[in-house]
Amino acid sequence: MSRQQTPQQRLMQVLVAPIISEKATLLADKSNQVAFRVLPDATKEEVKAAVESFFKVQVTGVRVLNQAGKLKRNARGSGRRANVRKAYVSLAAGQELNFAQEGV
């Protein structure tokens, strides 16, 4: 038996983690975009609402992609990495998110 979630509880779970990589840093500098890992069933509207409510910024667009997990082999056999859903969030001009805050 599953409990029904409220919309606010759902928004708290949509964003799994920010993606901090070389590509994500270049996107943030050039295109004013931020990358997040999101739940596999998250929609663009949910991602937009979650980012706007948590970070108090204005979102102009959201692009979502599903990345299939890679097949990895080694001497003991083979395994598979998990599938990942990513969201690239475009921020309005003059707005930014900084995950590397000093003093934390």
C-alpha positions as CSV (number, residue, x, y, z in Angstrom):
1,M,0.0,0.0,0.0
2,S,1.5,3.3,-1.0
3,R,0.9,6.7,0.5
4,Q,-0.2,9.6,-1.7
5,Q,2.4,12.3,-1.9
6,T,1.6,16.0,-1.8
7,P,2.9,18.1,-4.6
8,Q,5.4,19.8,-2.3
9,Q,6.8,16.4,-1.1
10,R,7.2,15.4,-4.7
11,L,9.2,18.6,-5.6
12,M,11.5,17.8,-2.7
13,Q,12.4,14.5,-4.3
14,V,12.6,15.4,-8.0
15,L,16.2,16.8,-7.9
16,V,18.6,14.0,-7.0
17,A,21.9,15.9,-7.3
18,P,23.6,18.6,-9.3
19,I,26.1,17.4,-12.0
20,I,29.5,18.9,-11.4
21,S,31.7,18.0,-14.4
22,E,33.8,19.8,-17.0
23,K,30.9,19.8,-19.5
24,A,28.4,21.2,-16.9
25,T,30.9,23.9,-15.9
26,L,31.3,25.0,-19.6
27,L,27.5,25.1,-20.0
28,A,27.1,27.2,-16.9
29,D,29.7,29.7,-18.2
30,K,28.7,29.9,-21.8
31,S,24.9,29.3,-21.9
32,N,23.8,30.0,-18.3
33,Q,22.6,26.4,-17.9
34,V,22.8,24.1,-14.9
35,A,22.7,20.3,-15.0
36,F,20.9,18.0,-12.5
37,R,20.3,14.3,-12.0
38,V,16.6,13.9,-11.6
39,L,14.1,11.0,-10.8
40,P,13.4,8.6,-13.7
41,D,9.8,9.7,-13.9
42,A,10.3,13.5,-13.4
43,T,8.7,15.8,-15.9
44,K,10.0,19.1,-17.3
45,E,7.3,21.0,-15.4
46,E,8.3,19.3,-12.1
47,V,12.0,20.1,-12.6
48,K,11.2,23.7,-13.4
49,A,9.0,24.1,-10.3
50,A,11.6,22.4,-8.1
51,V,14.5,24.6,-9.3
52,E,12.5,27.8,-9.0
53,S,11.2,27.0,-5.5
54,F,14.5,25.7,-4.0
55,F,17.0,28.2,-5.5
56,K,14.8,31.3,-6.0
57,V,15.8,31.8,-9.6
58,Q,13.8,32.2,-12.8
59,V,14.0,29.3,-15.2
60,T,13.5,29.9,-19.0
61,G,13.7,26.3,-20.2
62,V,14.3,22.7,-19.3
63,R,15.7,19.9,-21.5
64,V,15.6,16.3,-20.2
65,L,17.5,13.3,-21.4
66,N,17.7,9.6,-20.5
67,Q,21.2,8.2,-20.5
68,A,21.3,4.4,-20.8
69,G,23.7,2.6,-18.5
70,K,26.8,1.2,-20.0
71,L,27.7,-2.5,-20.0
72,K,31.0,-3.0,-18.2
73,R,33.0,-6.2,-18.3
74,N,35.9,-7.4,-16.2
75,A,37.6,-10.7,-15.3
76,R,34.8,-11.8,-13.1
77,G,32.0,-11.3,-15.6
78,S,29.9,-8.4,-16.7
79,G,27.7,-5.8,-15.0
80,R,25.6,-2.9,-16.0
81,R,25.7,0.7,-14.7
82,A,22.4,2.3,-13.8
83,N,20.3,4.3,-16.2
84,V,20.3,8.0,-15.5
85,R,17.9,10.8,-16.3
86,K,19.4,14.3,-16.6
87,A,17.9,17.7,-16.8
88,Y,19.6,20.8,-18.3
89,V,18.0,23.9,-16.9
90,S,18.3,27.3,-18.6
91,L,18.3,30.3,-16.3
92,A,17.2,33.8,-17.0
93,A,19.8,36.4,-17.9
94,G,21.6,37.7,-14.8
95,Q,20.7,34.7,-12.6
96,E,23.2,32.0,-11.6
97,L,23.6,29.0,-9.2
98,N,26.9,28.5,-7.5
99,F,27.4,25.1,-5.9
100,A,31.0,25.8,-4.8
101,Q,30.3,28.2,-2.0
102,E,33.2,29.4,0.1
103,G,33.1,28.9,3.9
104,V,30.8,25.8,3.8
